[in-house]
Amino acid sequence: MSLQVEERRDAIGEDGRAVEELVVNVGPSHPSTHGVGRFIVHLDGEVVVKVDPVIGYLHRGIEKMAENRTYLQVMPLTDRLDYVGSMYANWAYCRAVERLADIAVPERAEYIRVIVCELQRIASHMMGVGASAADTGAFTLFVYAFDLRERIVELFEDLCGSRLTYNYVRPGGVSFDLPDGWLDDLSAFLGIVDEKLVEMDQLFFGNVIARGRMKGVGVLSAEDAVAWGITGPSARASGVNWDVRKHDPYSVYPLLDFDVVVGDNGDSYDRGRTKIFECFESAKIIRQAAAKMPGGKIHAPLPRLLAPRAGDAYDHIESARGTLGVYLVSDGSVRPYRMHVRSPAFCNLAVVSKLALGHTLSDLIVIIGSLDPVFGECDR
Amino acid sequence: MSSVMALIWGVVAGLGAGIVIAIAALIGVWWERKVSGRIQLRFGPQQAGPAGLLQTFADTVKLILKEDITPSQADRRMFRMAPFLAFVPIATSMIVLPVAKGWAPLQLAAGALFFIAVPGISAAGILLAGWSSRNTYATLGGVRGAAQVVSYELPRTLSVLALCVLGGTVNLVTLQESWRWWWIAATALGFVVYLIASIAELNRGPFDLPEAESELVAGFFADYSGIRWAVFMMAEYGGIVAASAFAAIAFFGGGFGIRGVAGTVILLAITCVLATVMIWAKWTFPRMRPDQLMSFAWKVLTPMALVQLVIVGVIAVWL
């Protein structure tokens, strides 16, 4: 069972009356979504009075493992950090390595990286929105979102052979060039993506029951978002206008025209809707990048075993969840001395303990879904 | 008929109702899986039998072969009784439905009232299932489920009552005989209320938090496996068919007042359409939260049903 009653605790409430609290464990294995997160919830009747997220169920020691591998061997580990968005997890690590080793990436590779990362962003948001919908009971939307995600995953399979963990973006470029006809398949995808997103928006976010479940639930103010270190669509839905692609631009994003999607209320509804609108922006970016992409090399010439200078480097990108950063410390050898990942899911998840207060247990599930945590990234 | 004949007929009709509901559940589950599959851009069962028709049969065989588990903490007798307490009232209520114009297996003077009242007993089955599982959250799920069923009884009853006022009788056979085409327009509001309230009564569709509480929690029938769980499912799908058939009979004159086999065929067709609408609703909408569910029943549906009653009262007096 995912939910077990652990104990009834009798406490004394603030006004001196005895409060009988029910401590409920929303267990590590949820029946449907999100992975292995555990939340210890204290309920006063139906109302949540305290939530403790307990993480670490997917901790695999990736940062420690990275210390025993060469820089290129670390790449598959980064795939498995945010396994819903391998492409940008790879990219964050590669940027840190490139900064450390002063590698110049060819322009074609940068464009390919942008296309692939934005496709990944759409795929990740489809997972996030679909899972949130499935949490509220709209399982059909989950399937529709996965239909769109499946098309993206098939594009990736044609590109690099994998459907989930791509190991595609490498330090210095990308590993394979675009196969023949891939750009045509991409245009076919871009031709249908807008109408499918509109359909999903209307089907779920336009539905009165979904509105009732999500509007006003888990309201995060802009000040709180900044104070708690929330980034990504969860922060932008609260009105915080911060997107690494615009405010600390990297790669060829300065050459591309797109808008940052900022919401008003910061409730679960806005968080979900922000993701859908970000997908529209991503599609815009992909179209421009595919049109502007030059020919040329896809990988900078690198030594077989990369041994950067001693020192450290930090670089971050905008992942689907927020600011994903990788900090690398090098001692001049072929293996990193230390790798640390600034995981947006880890930073975003803590705010659940604030957002869920005063709501019911069903709302807690909706809030967790709207924050879209991926525990591979959270626990590393 | 003589009392012996009546007794024999009672037994036959009762068994018949049980068989009908089992077949209804079999077909209902298959149809749901096909319809929900198509809504979700996939096919649904295809392998077992032509178009997957034997799928439910195969699943039933599998469920029968499963180990019969009763949790050690649970109250054994109550635990084993609960599914049948949920199932039998719904099967029983089908006996009074006039499946052909002028004929019902059991022709009661208060058939409409019988049909409305008896399925309410299944709320006790839900409550008992949750209670006897001795699992705190199953109990809470059962309590919520029972509260939901009881709350939605009111709009459902009122909407049917509106029809009985129009027809001037609670005898279902007579009601069907006196049905007129313009009743569709006059009771349209009541029909909508009845449909929504029935979906809620069956713990289905957007109102299935007590049973899909298994997404978050152990639902009230989580501790049931194998054939005991199948009995709950039979109750649910039988309920869908019963509610759809009743709506077809009451609001659409059971085959639009046509006699004979043609009338029965049309009745079945309308029943299928309404059952499909219920399936459609389940797979399109997200779930309502319990407090939203309750406030919807009391603040939206019940007033709508009362308005319908007023409309019908005005018409009945005017005529």
Boltz contact constraints between the chains, C-beta under 6 A:
constraints:
  - contact:
      token1: [A, 1]
      token2: [B, 218]
      max_distance: 6.0
  - contact:
      token1: [A, 3]
      token2: [B, 137]
      max_distance: 6.0
  - contact:
      token1: [A, 3]
      token2: [B, 217]
      max_distance: 6.0
  - contact:
      token1: [A, 5]
      token2: [B, 136]
      max_distance: 6.0
  - contact:
      token1: [A, 31]
      token2: [B, 215]
      max_distance: 6.0
  - contact:
      token1: [A, 32]
      token2: [B, 215]
      max_distance: 6.0
  - contact:
      token1: [A, 136]
      token2: [B, 286]
      max_distance: 6.0
  - contact:
      token1: [A, 136]
      token2: [B, 287]
      max_distance: 6.0
  - contact:
      token1: [A, 137]
      token2: [B, 286]
      max_distance: 6.0
  - contact:
      token1: [A, 137]
      token2: [B, 287]
      max_distance: 6.0
  - contact:
      token1: [A, 138]
      token2: [B, 286]
      max_distance: 6.0
  - contact:
      token1: [A, 140]
      token2: [B, 39]
      max_distance: 6.0
  - contact:
      token1: [A, 140]
      token2: [B, 40]
      max_distance: 6.0
  - contact:
      token1: [A, 140]
      token2: [B, 283]
      max_distance: 6.0
  - contact:
      token1: [A, 143]
      token2: [B, 40]
      max_distance: 6.0
  - contact:
      token1: [A, 147]
      token2: [B, 41]
      max_distance: 6.0
  - contact:
      token1: [A, 209]
      token2: [B, 206]
      max_distance: 6.0
  - contact:
      token1: [A, 209]
      token2: [B, 285]
      max_distance: 6.0
  - contact:
      token1: [A, 209]
      token2: [B, 286]
      max_distance: 6.0
  - contact:
      token1: [A, 209]
      token2: [B, 288]
      max_distance: 6.0
  - contact:
      token1: [A, 210]
      token2: [B, 286]
      max_distance: 6.0
  - contact:
      token1: [A, 212]
      token2: [B, 292]
      max_distance: 6.0
  - contact:
      token1: [A, 213]
      token2: [B, 286]
      max_distance: 6.0
  - contact:
      token1: [A, 362]
      token2: [B, 289]
      max_distance: 6.0
  - contact:
      token1: [A, 365]
      token2: [B, 216]
      max_distance: 6.0
